[in-house]
């Protein structure tokens, strides 16, 4: 009986010690994405990672004809010059703020993500700033 109880304690400890499945915060959890019963084990960062994953896979599932490069960058949370605004939003999420300039040259936008900025000309990513 002692051996069975010891084994149960070791197994439970192994599950809890594994930490965050996303690999960033180390918060104990039982599985990822978390079920309602396990939500207490997940941290805010895990929830944000889960939302990122849902947003990215939803875009990939909707736009199945995108190139492998675009798909891989979106799933990795990266951007590259030439991506559309929709692709960048799928990868990074909604910006905190959008600053827009309109002129005879077209539409220029600056998307603000904290201390990172994406710059678009007529809907295409032309530069970024860290």
NUMI-354913 format. One record per atom (N, C-alpha, C): x, y, z; atom name; residue number from 1; residue in one letter. Coordinates in nm, 4 decimals. Example, Ala and Ser with C-alpha at 12.3 -4.5 7.8 and 13.67 -1.06 7.14 Angstrom:
% NUMI-354913
((1.3190 -0.5690 0.7800) "N" 1 "A") ((1.2300 -0.4500 0.7800) "CA" 1 "A") ((1.3200 -0.3300 0.7800) "C" 1 "A") ((1.2850 -0.2250 0.7080) "N" 2 "S") ((1.3670 -0.1060 0.7140) "CA" 2 "S") ((1.2900 0.0030 0.7870) "C" 2 "S") 
This chain:
% NUMI-354913
((0.0818 -0.1187 0.0000) "N" 1 "X") ((0.0000 0.0000 0.0000) "CA" 1 "X") ((0.0870 0.1262 0.0000) "C" 1 "X") ((0.1957 0.1242 0.0797) "N" 2 "X") ((0.2852 0.2390 0.0838) "CA" 2 "X") ((0.3473 0.2625 -0.0534) "C" 2 "X") ((0.3812 0.1530 -0.1221) "N" 3 "X") ((0.4438 0.1656 -0.2541) "CA" 3 "X") ((0.3484 0.2287 -0.3547) "C" 3 "X") ((0.2212 0.1915 -0.3482) "N" 4 "X") ((0.1211 0.2474 -0.4388) "CA" 4 "X") ((0.1035 0.3968 -0.4125) "C" 4 "X") ((0.0950 0.4351 -0.2853) "N" 5 "X") ((0.0797 0.5760 -0.2513) "CA" 5 "X") ((0.2030 0.6553 -0.2923) "C" 5 "X") ((0.3206 0.5989 -0.2726) "N" 6 "X") ((0.4442 0.6650 -0.3113) "CA" 6 "X") ((0.4498 0.6836 -0.4622) "C" 6 "X") ((0.4090 0.5817 -0.5362) "N" 7 "X") ((0.4064 0.5908 -0.6817) "CA" 7 "X") ((0.3094 0.6996 -0.7274) "C" 7 "X") ((0.1931 0.7075 -0.6647) "N" 8 "X") ((0.0952 0.8107 -0.6995) "CA" 8 "X") ((0.1511 0.9498 -0.6734) "C" 8 "X") ((0.2167 0.9684 -0.5618) "N" 9 "X") ((0.2756 1.0980 -0.5294) "CA" 9 "X") ((0.3841 1.1338 -0.6302) "C" 9 "X") ((0.4670 1.0388 -0.6679) "N" 10 "X") ((0.5735 1.0628 -0.7656) "CA" 10 "X") ((0.5139 1.0992 -0.9010) "C" 10 "X") ((0.4117 1.0262 -0.9449) "N" 11 "X") ((0.3501 1.0548 -1.0744) "CA" 11 "X") ((0.2844 1.1923 -1.0764) "C" 11 "X") ((0.2129 1.2260 -0.9708) "N" 12 "X") ((0.1500 1.3578 -0.9634) "CA" 12 "X") ((0.2574 1.4654 -0.9614) "C" 12 "X") ((0.3613 1.4426 -0.8859) "N" 13 "X") ((0.4712 1.5383 -0.8806) "CA" 13 "X") ((0.5370 1.5566 -1.0160) "C" 13 "X") ((0.5519 1.4481 -1.0923) "N" 14 "X") ((0.6120 1.4585 -1.2259) "CA" 14 "X") ((0.5265 1.5444 -1.3167) "C" 14 "X") ((0.3946 1.5283 -1.3095) "N" 15 "X") ((0.3048 1.6078 -1.3931) "CA" 15 "X") ((0.3145 1.7553 -1.3559) "C" 15 "X") ((0.3120 1.7848 -1.2258) "N" 16 "X") ((0.3122 1.9239 -1.1822) "CA" 16 "X") ((0.4477 1.9906 -1.2002) "C" 16 "X") ((0.5559 1.9140 -1.1888) "N" 17 "X") ((0.6891 1.9719 -1.2012) "CA" 17 "X") ((0.7231 2.0028 -1.3467) "C" 17 "X") ((0.6561 1.9373 -1.4410) "N" 18 "X") ((0.6859 1.9624 -1.5813) "CA" 18 "X") ((0.6745 2.1101 -1.6147) "C" 18 "X") ((0.5800 2.1777 -1.5548) "N" 19 "X") ((0.5644 2.3200 -1.5798) "CA" 19 "X") ((0.4918 2.3483 -1.7088) "C" 19 "X") ((0.4956 2.4747 -1.7460) "N" 20 "X") ((0.4206 2.5247 -1.8604) "CA" 20 "X") ((0.4583 2.4516 -1.9877) "C" 20 "X") ((0.3600 2.3973 -2.0564) "N" 21 "X") ((0.3835 2.3244 -2.1801) "CA" 21 "X") ((0.4324 2.4165 -2.2908) "C" 21 "X") ((0.4018 2.5447 -2.2804) "N" 22 "X") ((0.4473 2.6395 -2.3802) "CA" 22 "X") ((0.5964 2.6669 -2.3645) "C" 22 "X") ((0.6540 2.6274 -2.2528) "N" 23 "X") ((0.7970 2.6360 -2.2352) "CA" 23 "X") ((0.8494 2.7720 -2.1931) "C" 23 "X") ((0.7638 2.8626 -2.1503) "N" 24 "X") ((0.8117 2.9962 -2.1177) "CA" 24 "X") ((0.8096 3.0276 -1.9694) "C" 24 "X") ((0.7024 2.9924 -1.9012) "N" 25 "X") ((0.6881 3.0462 -1.7655) "CA" 25 "X") ((0.7112 2.9439 -1.6561) "C" 25 "X") ((0.7023 2.8153 -1.6859) "N" 26 "X") ((0.7226 2.7140 -1.5840) "CA" 26 "X") ((0.6062 2.6949 -1.4892) "C" 26 "X") ((0.4925 2.7594 -1.5166) "N" 27 "X") ((0.3758 2.7440 -1.4309) "CA" 27 "X") ((0.3254 2.6001 -1.4384) "C" 27 "X") ((0.2977 2.5368 -1.3263) "N" 28 "X") ((0.2457 2.3998 -1.3300) "CA" 28 "X") ((0.1126 2.3920 -1.4043) "C" 28 "X") ((0.0922 2.2844 -1.4750) "N" 29 "X") ((-0.0320 2.2632 -1.5478) "CA" 29 "X") ((-0.0482 2.1137 -1.5672) "C" 29 "X") ((-0.1628 2.0735 -1.6162) "N" 30 "X") ((-0.1836 1.9325 -1.6460) "CA" 30 "X") ((-0.1836 1.9065 -1.7954) "C" 30 "X") ((-0.2322 1.9975 -1.8751) "N" 31 "X") ((-0.2255 1.9827 -2.0202) "CA" 31 "X") ((-0.2401 2.1203 -2.0832) "C" 31 "X") ((-0.2068 2.1301 -2.2104) "N" 32 "X") ((-0.2225 2.2565 -2.2832) "CA" 32 "X") ((-0.2832 2.2258 -2.4176) "C" 32 "X") ((-0.3857 2.2919 -2.4645) "N" 33 "X") ((-0.4483 2.4028 -2.3937) "CA" 33 "X") ((-0.5230 2.3540 -2.2708) "C" 33 "X") ((-0.5373 2.4401 -2.1745) "N" 34 "X") ((-0.5965 2.4050 -2.0458) "CA" 34 "X") ((-0.7462 2.3795 -2.0593) "C" 34 "X") ((-0.7934 2.2809 -1.9862) "N" 35 "X") ((-0.9370 2.2615 -1.9747) "CA" 35 "X") ((-0.9866 2.3564 -1.8662) "C" 35 "X") ((-1.1180 2.3690 -1.8523) "N" 36 "X") ((-1.1735 2.4569 -1.7493) "CA" 36 "X") ((-1.1241 2.4178 -1.6104) "C" 36 "X") ((-1.1183 2.2873 -1.5858) "N" 37 "X") ((-1.0761 2.2402 -1.4538) "CA" 37 "X") ((-0.9293 2.2715 -1.4275) "C" 37 "X") ((-0.8494 2.2823 -1.5329) "N" 38 "X") ((-0.7063 2.3061 -1.5178) "CA" 38 "X") ((-0.6693 2.4535 -1.5273) "C" 38 "X") ((-0.7661 2.5405 -1.5553) "N" 39 "X") ((-0.7361 2.6812 -1.5795) "CA" 39 "X") ((-0.6614 2.7450 -1.4630) "C" 39 "X") ((-0.6863 2.6984 -1.3419) "N" 40 "X") ((-0.6164 2.7548 -1.2270) "CA" 40 "X") ((-0.4666 2.7316 -1.2339) "C" 40 "X") ((-0.4249 2.6317 -1.3091) "N" 41 "X") ((-0.2830 2.6000 -1.3189) "CA" 41 "X") ((-0.2130 2.6844 -1.4254) "C" 41 "X") ((-0.2901 2.7462 -1.5112) "N" 42 "X") ((-0.2300 2.8204 -1.6208) "CA" 42 "X") ((-0.2083 2.9657 -1.5833) "C" 42 "X") ((-0.1032 3.0230 -1.6368) "N" 43 "X") ((-0.0760 3.1637 -1.6100) "CA" 43 "X") ((-0.1298 3.2485 -1.7243) "C" 43 "X") ((-0.1241 3.3782 -1.7078) "N" 44 "X") ((-0.1736 3.4712 -1.8097) "CA" 44 "X") ((-0.0970 3.4530 -1.9396) "C" 44 "X") ((0.0334 3.4332 -1.9302) "N" 45 "X") ((0.1137 3.4170 -2.0511) "CA" 45 "X") ((0.0705 3.2937 -2.1291) "C" 45 "X") ((0.0384 3.1858 -2.0597) "N" 46 "X") ((-0.0082 3.0650 -2.1277) "CA" 46 "X") ((-0.1387 3.0925 -2.2020) "C" 46 "X") ((-0.2269 3.1690 -2.1391) "N" 47 "X") ((-0.3542 3.2035 -2.2022) "CA" 47 "X") ((-0.3301 3.2874 -2.3272) "C" 47 "X") ((-0.2359 3.3797 -2.3205) "N" 48 "X") ((-0.2032 3.4612 -2.4376) "CA" 48 "X") ((-0.1433 3.3751 -2.5486) "C" 48 "X") ((-0.0589 3.2808 -2.5131) "N" 49 "X") ((-0.0010 3.1906 -2.6125) "CA" 49 "X") ((-0.1090 3.1058 -2.6786) "C" 49 "X") ((-0.2058 3.0624 -2.5984) "N" 50 "X") ((-0.3161 2.9833 -2.6518) "CA" 50 "X") ((-0.3973 3.0673 -2.7501) "C" 50 "X") ((-0.4253 3.1936 -2.7146) "N" 51 "X") ((-0.4993 3.2823 -2.8044) "CA" 51 "X") ((-0.4211 3.3083 -2.9325) "C" 51 "X") ((-0.2889 3.3254 -2.9207) "N" 52 "X") ((-0.2049 3.3428 -3.0397) "CA" 52 "X") ((-0.2173 3.2212 -3.1317) "C" 52 "X") ((-0.2096 3.1041 -3.0732) "N" 53 "X") ((-0.2181 2.9808 -3.1518) "CA" 53 "X") ((-0.3539 2.9686 -3.2208) "C" 53 "X") ((-0.4605 2.9982 -3.1501) "N" 54 "X") ((-0.5957 2.9906 -3.2082) "CA" 54 "X") ((-0.6089 3.0886 -3.3241) "C" 54 "X") ((-0.5632 3.2134 -3.3048) "N" 55 "X") ((-0.5711 3.3155 -3.4093) "CA" 55 "X") ((-0.4913 3.2732 -3.5326) "C" 55 "X") ((-0.3712 3.2243 -3.5113) "N" 56 "X") ((-0.2842 3.1855 -3.6231) "CA" 56 "X") ((-0.3402 3.0663 -3.7004) "C" 56 "X") ((-0.3849 2.9651 -3.6291) "N" 57 "X") ((-0.4382 2.8474 -3.6989) "CA" 57 "X") ((-0.5692 2.8800 -3.7695) "C" 57 "X") ((-0.6493 2.9711 -3.7133) "N" 58 "X") ((-0.7734 3.0111 -3.7807) "CA" 58 "X") ((-0.7417 3.0788 -3.9138) "C" 58 "X") ((-0.6407 3.1645 -3.9155) "N" 59 "X") ((-0.6030 3.2314 -4.0408) "CA" 59 "X") ((-0.5513 3.1294 -4.1418) "C" 59 "X") ((-0.4642 3.0413 -4.0976) "N" 60 "X") ((-0.4069 2.9387 -4.1864) "CA" 60 "X") ((-0.5167 2.8499 -4.2432) "C" 60 "X") ((-0.6144 2.8157 -4.1619) "N" 61 "X") ((-0.7246 2.7306 -4.2070) "CA" 61 "X") ((-0.8143 2.8024 -4.3069) "C" 61 "X") ((-0.8289 2.9337 -4.2920) "N" 62 "X") ((-0.9143 3.0121 -4.3815) "CA" 62 "X") ((-0.8463 3.0381 -4.5149) "C" 62 "X") ((-0.7179 3.0696 -4.5111) "N" 63 "X") ((-0.6422 3.1038 -4.6320) "CA" 63 "X") ((-0.5453 2.9912 -4.6649) "C" 63 "X") ((-0.5980 2.8811 -4.7130) "N" 64 "X") ((-0.5167 2.7609 -4.7352) "CA" 64 "X") ((-0.4225 2.7731 -4.8546) "C" 64 "X") ((-0.4417 2.8750 -4.9395) "N" 65 "X") ((-0.3568 2.8882 -5.0581) "CA" 65 "X") ((-0.2332 2.9749 -5.0353) "C" 65 "X") ((-0.2105 3.0228 -4.9109) "N" 66 "X") ((-0.0922 3.1051 -4.8859) "CA" 66 "X") ((0.0344 3.0215 -4.9009) "C" 66 "X") ((0.1443 3.0893 -4.9245) "N" 67 "X") ((0.2710 3.0192 -4.9453) "CA" 67 "X") ((0.3199 2.9543 -4.8157) "C" 67 "X") ((0.4086 2.8589 -4.8304) "N" 68 "X") ((0.4669 2.7924 -4.7135) "CA" 68 "X") ((0.5423 2.8926 -4.6264) "C" 68 "X") ((0.6108 2.9883 -4.6900) "N" 69 "X") ((0.6865 3.0882 -4.6135) "CA" 69 "X") ((0.5932 3.1719 -4.5265) "C" 69 "X") ((0.4826 3.2189 -4.5835) "N" 70 "X") ((0.3864 3.2988 -4.5071) "CA" 70 "X") ((0.3280 3.2144 -4.3944) "C" 70 "X") ((0.2869 3.0928 -4.4252) "N" 71 "X") ((0.2278 3.0048 -4.3237) "CA" 71 "X") ((0.3260 2.9807 -4.2091) "C" 71 "X") ((0.4514 2.9487 -4.2422) "N" 72 "X") ((0.5507 2.9201 -4.1389) "CA" 72 "X") ((0.5802 3.0425 -4.0529) "C" 72 "X") ((0.5876 3.1605 -4.1153) "N" 73 "X") ((0.6132 3.2831 -4.0392) "CA" 73 "X") ((0.4964 3.3164 -3.9476) "C" 73 "X") ((0.3751 3.3024 -3.9959) "N" 74 "X") ((0.2583 3.3298 -3.9120) "CA" 74 "X") ((0.2572 3.2359 -3.7923) "C" 74 "X") ((0.2783 3.1093 -3.8156) "N" 75 "X") ((0.2747 3.0131 -3.7055) "CA" 75 "X") ((0.3880 3.0367 -3.6055) "C" 75 "X") ((0.5003 3.0935 -3.6517) "N" 76 "X") ((0.6131 3.1229 -3.5629) "CA" 76 "X") ((0.6020 3.2611 -3.4988) "C" 76 "X") ((0.4996 3.3388 -3.5360) "N" 77 "X") ((0.4837 3.4721 -3.4805) "CA" 77 "X") ((0.5843 3.5709 -3.5361) "C" 77 "X") ((0.6208 3.5530 -3.6626) "N" 78 "X") ((0.7191 3.6401 -3.7267) "CA" 78 "X") ((0.6545 3.7125 -3.8445) "C" 78 "X") ((0.7204 3.8184 -3.8905) "N" 79 "X") ((0.6751 3.8922 -4.0082) "CA" 79 "X") ((0.7946 3.9107 -4.1020) "C" 79 "X") ((0.7647 3.9377 -4.2299) "N" 80 "X") ((0.8704 3.9709 -4.3261) "CA" 80 "X") ((0.8166 4.0738 -4.4239) "C" 80 "X") ((0.9062 4.1477 -4.4849) "N" 81 "X") ((0.8666 4.2514 -4.5802) "CA" 81 "X") ((0.7853 4.1899 -4.6923) "C" 81 "X") ((0.6750 4.2567 -4.7276) "N" 82 "X") ((0.5881 4.2075 -4.8336) "CA" 82 "X") ((0.4620 4.1396 -4.7833) "C" 82 "X") ((0.4553 4.1122 -4.6537) "N" 83 "X") ((0.3337 4.0524 -4.5982) "CA" 83 "X") ((0.2215 4.1561 -4.6012) "C" 83 "X") ((0.0983 4.1085 -4.6078) "N" 84 "X") ((-0.0173 4.1976 -4.6034) "CA" 84 "X") ((-0.0492 4.2334 -4.4587) "C" 84 "X") ((-0.1337 4.3346 -4.4410) "N" 85 "X") ((-0.1763 4.3726 -4.3066) "CA" 85 "X") ((-0.2474 4.2557 -4.2380) "C" 85 "X") ((-0.3298 4.1837 -4.3126) "N" 86 "X") ((-0.4032 4.0708 -4.2546) "CA" 86 "X") ((-0.3076 3.9606 -4.2079) "C" 86 "X") ((-0.2036 3.9346 -4.2858) "N" 87 "X") ((-0.1062 3.8327 -4.2476) "CA" 87 "X") ((-0.0286 3.8746 -4.1234) "C" 87 "X") ((0.0094 4.0025 -4.1169) "N" 88 "X") ((0.0808 4.0528 -3.9992) "CA" 88 "X") ((-0.0080 4.0469 -3.8753) "C" 88 "X") ((-0.1348 4.0797 -3.8912) "N" 89 "X") ((-0.2259 4.0731 -3.7772) "CA" 89 "X") ((-0.2468 3.9289 -3.7331) "C" 89 "X") ((-0.2512 3.8364 -3.8273) "N" 90 "X") ((-0.2630 3.6953 -3.7908) "CA" 90 "X") ((-0.1407 3.6509 -3.7112) "C" 90 "X") ((-0.0237 3.7016 -3.7473) "N" 91 "X") ((0.1002 3.6636 -3.6813) "CA" 91 "X") ((0.1180 3.7314 -3.5458) "C" 91 "X") ((0.0986 3.8628 -3.5391) "N" 92 "X") ((0.1270 3.9395 -3.4171) "CA" 92 "X") ((0.0042 3.9789 -3.3383) "C" 92 "X") ((-0.1140 3.9641 -3.3934) "N" 93 "X") ((-0.2345 4.0076 -3.3253) "CA" 93 "X") ((-0.2655 4.1525 -3.3565) "C" 93 "X") ((-0.3694 4.2050 -3.2904) "N" 94 "X") ((-0.4097 4.3443 -3.3133) "CA" 94 "X") ((-0.3072 4.4398 -3.2524) "C" 94 "X") ((-0.2742 4.5454 -3.3262) "N" 95 "X") ((-0.1814 4.6436 -3.2686) "CA" 95 "X") ((-0.2492 4.7237 -3.1573) "C" 95 "X") ((-0.1670 4.7809 -3.0716) "N" 96 "X") ((-0.2178 4.8665 -2.9642) "CA" 96 "X") ((-0.2762 4.9938 -3.0240) "C" 96 "X") ((-0.2123 5.0451 -3.1296) "N" 97 "X") ((-0.2567 5.1682 -3.1935) "CA" 97 "X") ((-0.2187 5.1637 -3.3410) "C" 97 "X") ((-0.2931 5.2371 -3.4238) "N" 98 "X") ((-0.2634 5.2504 -3.5664) "CA" 98 "X") ((-0.2621 5.3990 -3.6003) "C" 98 "X") ((-0.1493 5.4456 -3.6557) "N" 99 "X") ((-0.1366 5.5833 -3.7026) "CA" 99 "X") ((-0.1383 5.5802 -3.8543) "C" 99 "X") ((-0.2229 5.6628 -3.9157) "N" 100 "X") ((-0.2440 5.6570 -4.0603) "CA" 100 "X") ((-0.2165 5.7927 -4.1248) "C" 100 "X") ((-0.1475 5.7892 -4.2396) "N" 101 "X") ((-0.1258 5.9086 -4.3222) "CA" 101 "X") ((-0.1805 5.8795 -4.4611) "C" 101 "X") ((-0.2614 5.9714 -4.5140) "N" 102 "X") ((-0.3197 5.9542 -4.6463) "CA" 102 "X") ((-0.2752 6.0718 -4.7321) "C" 102 "X") ((-0.2279 6.0412 -4.8512) "N" 103 "X") ((-0.1853 6.1459 -4.9435) "CA" 103 "X") ((-0.1959 6.0979 -5.0864) "C" 103 "X") ((-0.1430 6.1779 -5.1784) "N" 104 "X") ((-0.1488 6.1403 -5.3201) "CA" 104 "X") ((-0.0683 6.0127 -5.3473) "C" 104 "X") ((0.0259 5.9806 -5.2591) "N" 105 "X") ((0.1083 5.8607 -5.2727) "CA" 105 "X") ((0.0349 5.7348 -5.2299) "C" 105 "X") ((-0.0744 5.7502 -5.1574) "N" 106 "X") ((-0.1500 5.6360 -5.1075) "CA" 106 "X") ((-0.1682 5.6443 -4.9579) "C" 106 "X") ((-0.1793 5.5301 -4.8944) "N" 107 "X") ((-0.2030 5.5219 -4.7501) "CA" 107 "X") ((-0.0804 5.4611 -4.6827) "C" 107 "X") ((-0.0262 5.5315 -4.5840) "N" 108 "X") ((0.0832 5.4811 -4.5014) "CA" 108 "X") ((0.0292 5.4594 -4.3612) "C" 108 "X") ((0.0630 5.3453 -4.3023) "N" 109 "X") ((0.0182 5.3159 -4.1666) "CA" 109 "X") ((0.1354 5.2746 -4.0810) "C" 109 "X") ((0.1299 5.3141 -3.9558) "N" 110 "X") ((0.2239 5.2683 -3.8545) "CA" 110 "X") ((0.1433 5.1912 -3.7515) "C" 110 "X") ((0.1762 5.0640 -3.7332) "N" 111 "X") ((0.1107 4.9823 -3.6317) "CA" 111 "X") ((0.2016 4.9772 -3.5100) "C" 111 "X") ((0.1461 5.0047 -3.3952) "N" 112 "X") ((0.2222 5.0127 -3.2715) "CA" 112 "X") ((0.1962 4.8875 -3.1879) "C" 112 "X") ((0.3044 4.8189 -3.1536) "N" 113 "X") ((0.3019 4.7029 -3.0635) "CA" 113 "X") ((0.4000 4.7317 -2.9497) "C" 113 "X") ((0.3582 4.8055 -2.8506) "N" 114 "X") ((0.4497 4.8410 -2.7421) "CA" 114 "X") ((0.5642 4.9249 -2.7958) "C" 114 "X") ((0.6845 4.8678 -2.7938) "N" 115 "X") ((0.8033 4.9379 -2.8447) "CA" 115 "X") ((0.8450 4.8859 -2.9815) "C" 115 "X") ((0.7577 4.8158 -3.0494) "N" 116 "X") ((0.7846 4.7674 -3.1849) "CA" 116 "X") ((0.6811 4.8282 -3.2788) "C" 116 "X") ((0.7247 4.8587 -3.4006) "N" 117 "X") ((0.6386 4.9261 -3.4974) "CA" 117 "X") ((0.6470 4.8552 -3.6323) "C" 117 "X") ((0.5327 4.8406 -3.6959) "N" 118 "X") ((0.5264 4.7906 -3.8334) "CA" 118 "X") ((0.4784 4.9047 -3.9219) "C" 118 "X") ((0.5395 4.9177 -4.0426) "N" 119 "X") ((0.5037 5.0249 -4.1357) "CA" 119 "X") ((0.4520 4.9644 -4.2652) "C" 119 "X") ((0.3342 5.0118 -4.3066) "N" 120 "X") ((0.2681 4.9611 -4.4266) "CA" 120 "X") ((0.2490 5.0729 -4.5276) "C" 120 "X") ((0.2649 5.0383 -4.6541) "N" 121 "X") ((0.2284 5.1275 -4.7644) "CA" 121 "X") ((0.1258 5.0537 -4.8489) "C" 121 "X") ((0.0066 5.1122 -4.8565) "N" 122 "X") ((-0.1036 5.0515 -4.9332) "CA" 122 "X") ((-0.1269 4.9060 -4.8965) "C" 122 "X") ((-0.1207 4.8770 -4.7661) "N" 123 "X") ((-0.1562 4.7442 -4.7156) "CA" 123 "X") ((-0.0447 4.6423 -4.7156) "C" 123 "X") ((0.0783 4.6821 -4.7543) "N" 124 "X") ((0.1897 4.5891 -4.7616) "CA" 124 "X") ((0.2984 4.6331 -4.6628) "C" 124 "X") ((0.3534 4.5387 -4.5874) "N" 125 "X") ((0.4585 4.5681 -4.4909) "CA" 125 "X") ((0.5865 4.6093 -4.5641) "C" 125 "X") ((0.6317 4.7325 -4.5366) "N" 126 "X") ((0.7519 4.7846 -4.6042) "CA" 126 "X") ((0.8706 4.8008 -4.5106) "C" 126 "X") ((0.8467 4.8105 -4.3787) "N" 127 "X") ((0.9578 4.8190 -4.2827) "CA" 127 "X") ((0.9042 4.7971 -4.1417) "C" 127 "X") ((0.9965 4.7821 -4.0479) "N" 128 "X") ((0.9624 4.7723 -3.9068) "CA" 128 "X") ((1.0717 4.8346 -3.8239) "C" 128 "X") ((1.0393 4.8601 -3.6984) "N" 129 "X") ((1.1328 4.9241 -3.6068) "CA" 129 "X") ((1.1190 4.8608 -3.4702) "C" 129 "X") ((1.2323 4.8307 -3.4080) "N" 130 "X") ((1.2321 4.7742 -3.2718) "CA" 130 "X") ((1.2615 4.8824 -3.1713) "C" 130 "X") 
